[in-house]
């Protein structure tokens, strides 16, 4: 599926033709440079590698410097592969013009990290019992996590406290409300995972 690398700018709202306010996310989509073309014969699969964002020359490893030099472009900070592109050459530029208003896309991003959280915030637990009858320190406790002699262990996947957020998440079927090709801006309906300024990928 063809796509592009972008940067989440923030959220805003757009009024529809019926006068309804639609929450939407502004994404800076590209421009991306084709840094590598993989073929079925040489690599075992066909895809196009795109580079996005500037990277300082002094912070770029020599191997990557040669990689970008082949594409005749400056070092890029983000590299992703996409399938489904046709007739692209090394060094070509892919921008927001590959999208059309009204079509649906999938957006992938890394959710905000919230650190180590308990079961109430992480999974929406209600706590153990109520605040009466001596339950002075059990309001946010997880409760029982398993049986005794059988199975004598805790099953995998038990909802417990732990790291929350900071995971790669895909949000499917977001409608493109507006494409501003001159500014490489794509506005999609709904929310997108990640903080403002974080890197996202948009797939058709």
C-alpha positions as CSV (number, residue, x, y, z in Angstrom):
1,X,0.0,0.0,0.0
2,X,1.5,3.4,-1.0
3,X,1.9,6.0,1.7
4,X,4.0,8.8,3.1
5,X,5.8,9.8,6.2
6,X,4.5,12.8,8.1
7,X,4.6,14.8,11.3
8,X,1.6,15.4,13.5
9,X,1.1,19.2,13.8
10,X,-2.0,19.3,16.1
11,X,-5.8,19.1,16.2
12,X,-8.4,21.6,15.0
13,X,-12.0,21.5,13.8
14,X,-13.6,22.0,10.4
15,X,-17.2,22.8,9.7
16,X,-19.0,20.5,7.3
17,X,-21.5,21.6,4.7
18,X,-24.3,20.9,7.2
19,X,-22.7,23.3,9.7
20,X,-21.4,20.5,12.0
21,X,-18.0,20.9,13.7
22,X,-15.7,18.0,12.8
23,X,-12.7,17.2,15.0
24,X,-9.7,16.6,12.8
25,X,-5.9,16.3,12.9
26,X,-3.4,18.3,10.9
27,X,-0.5,16.3,9.5
28,X,2.5,17.6,7.6
29,X,2.8,15.0,4.9
30,X,6.2,15.0,3.3
31,X,8.0,15.9,1.2
32,X,9.7,12.5,1.2
33,X,12.6,11.4,-0.9
34,X,13.0,8.0,-2.5
35,X,16.2,6.7,-0.8
36,X,16.1,3.0,-2.0
37,X,14.1,0.8,-4.3
38,X,13.9,-2.9,-3.4
39,X,13.0,-5.4,-6.1
40,X,11.7,-9.0,-6.0
41,X,14.8,-10.3,-7.8
42,X,17.4,-8.7,-5.6
43,X,15.7,-8.4,-2.1
44,X,13.0,-11.0,-2.2
45,X,10.2,-8.4,-2.1
46,X,9.3,-5.1,-3.8
47,X,9.0,-1.9,-1.9
48,X,10.1,1.7,-1.9
49,X,12.0,3.3,1.0
50,X,11.2,6.9,1.7
51,X,13.2,9.4,3.8
52,X,11.7,12.3,5.8
53,X,13.1,15.0,8.0
54,X,16.5,16.6,8.1
55,X,19.4,15.1,9.9
56,X,22.8,16.8,10.7
57,X,25.7,15.5,8.7
58,X,27.9,15.1,11.7
59,X,25.3,12.9,13.5
60,X,24.9,10.6,10.5
61,X,27.0,7.3,10.3
62,X,29.2,6.9,7.3
63,X,27.2,3.9,6.1
64,X,24.1,6.1,6.0
65,X,25.9,8.9,4.4
66,X,26.8,6.7,1.4
67,X,23.2,5.4,1.4
68,X,21.8,8.9,1.0
69,X,24.5,9.9,-1.4
70,X,23.3,7.3,-3.9
71,X,19.9,9.0,-3.9
72,X,21.6,12.4,-4.2
73,X,19.9,13.8,-1.1
74,X,20.7,15.2,2.3
75,X,20.7,12.8,5.3
76,X,17.1,12.1,6.5
77,X,16.0,11.4,10.1
78,X,13.2,8.9,9.4
79,X,13.1,6.0,7.0
80,X,10.1,3.8,6.2
81,X,9.2,1.4,3.4
82,X,6.0,1.3,1.5
83,X,4.6,-1.1,-1.1
84,X,2.4,-0.4,-4.0
85,X,4.3,2.5,-5.6
86,X,4.7,2.4,-9.4
87,X,7.3,4.1,-11.6
88,X,9.4,5.7,-9.0
89,X,13.2,6.3,-9.3
90,X,15.9,7.0,-6.8
91,X,15.8,10.6,-5.6
92,X,12.2,11.2,-6.6
93,X,10.1,13.4,-4.3
94,X,6.7,12.1,-2.9
95,X,4.5,14.7,-1.4
96,X,0.9,15.3,-0.3
97,X,-0.4,15.3,-3.9
98,X,-0.7,11.4,-3.7
99,X,-3.8,11.9,-1.6
100,X,-7.3,13.2,-2.6
101,X,-9.9,14.8,-0.5
102,X,-12.6,12.3,0.6
103,X,-10.5,9.1,0.4
104,X,-9.9,7.0,3.5
105,X,-6.4,6.2,4.9
106,X,-4.8,4.4,7.8
107,X,-2.6,6.4,10.1
108,X,0.1,4.8,12.3
109,X,1.8,6.5,15.2
110,X,3.3,5.9,18.6
111,X,0.9,6.7,21.4
112,X,1.9,9.0,24.3
113,X,3.9,7.3,27.0
114,X,2.2,7.6,30.5
115,X,4.7,5.6,32.5
116,X,3.9,2.9,35.1
117,X,0.2,3.1,35.9
118,X,-2.2,1.1,38.1
119,X,-5.2,-1.0,37.0
120,X,-7.7,1.8,37.6
121,X,-6.1,4.1,35.0
122,X,-4.7,1.5,32.7
123,X,-7.7,-0.8,32.5
124,X,-10.6,1.1,34.1
125,X,-10.9,-1.1,37.1
126,X,-13.4,0.1,39.8
127,X,-11.3,-1.0,42.8
128,X,-12.2,-3.5,45.5
129,X,-15.5,-3.0,47.3
130,X,-16.6,0.3,48.6
131,X,-15.1,2.9,51.0
132,X,-17.0,1.4,54.0
133,X,-16.5,-1.7,56.2
134,X,-12.8,-1.2,56.8
135,X,-11.8,-0.8,53.1
136,X,-9.4,2.0,53.9
137,X,-6.6,1.1,51.4
138,X,-8.3,-1.0,48.8
139,X,-10.0,1.5,46.6
140,X,-7.6,1.2,43.7
141,X,-6.3,-2.3,44.3
142,X,-6.6,-5.0,41.5
143,X,-8.2,-7.7,43.6
144,X,-7.6,-11.4,43.1
145,X,-5.3,-12.4,40.2
146,X,-5.7,-16.2,40.2
147,X,-6.9,-19.3,42.0
148,X,-5.0,-21.2,44.7
149,X,-4.0,-24.9,44.2
150,X,-5.2,-24.9,40.6
151,X,-3.8,-23.6,38.3
152,X,-1.3,-22.5,40.9
153,X,-0.1,-19.7,38.6
154,X,-1.1,-16.4,37.1
155,X,-2.3,-16.7,33.5
156,X,-0.5,-14.7,30.8
157,X,-2.3,-11.6,29.7
158,X,-3.8,-10.8,33.1
159,X,-4.8,-7.2,33.3
160,X,-2.4,-5.7,35.9
161,X,-0.4,-2.6,36.6
162,X,2.4,-1.8,34.2
163,X,3.8,0.4,31.4
164,X,1.0,2.4,29.7
165,X,1.3,4.0,26.3
166,X,4.4,4.4,24.2
167,X,3.1,1.7,21.7
168,X,2.8,1.7,18.0
169,X,-0.9,2.1,17.1
170,X,-2.8,2.0,13.9
171,X,-6.0,4.0,13.4
172,X,-7.8,2.7,10.2
173,X,-10.3,4.4,7.9
174,X,-9.7,8.1,8.7
175,X,-11.2,10.3,6.0
176,X,-9.1,13.0,4.4
177,X,-11.1,16.3,4.7
178,X,-8.6,18.6,3.1
179,X,-5.3,18.5,1.2
180,X,-3.2,21.6,1.0
181,X,-0.6,20.5,-1.5
182,X,1.3,23.9,-1.5
183,X,2.1,23.5,2.2
184,X,2.2,19.6,2.2
185,X,-0.6,19.6,4.8
186,X,-3.2,16.8,5.0
187,X,-6.2,17.2,7.4
188,X,-7.8,13.9,8.5
189,X,-11.0,13.5,10.4
190,X,-10.6,12.2,14.0
191,X,-7.6,11.8,16.2
192,X,-4.2,10.3,15.6
193,X,-2.0,8.6,18.2
194,X,1.1,10.5,19.4
195,X,2.1,13.9,20.7
196,X,2.3,17.0,18.6
197,X,5.5,16.9,16.5
198,X,5.7,13.1,16.5
199,X,6.3,11.1,13.4
200,X,3.4,9.3,11.7
201,X,2.9,7.3,8.6
202,X,-0.1,7.5,6.3
203,X,-1.1,4.6,4.2
204,X,-3.8,4.3,1.5
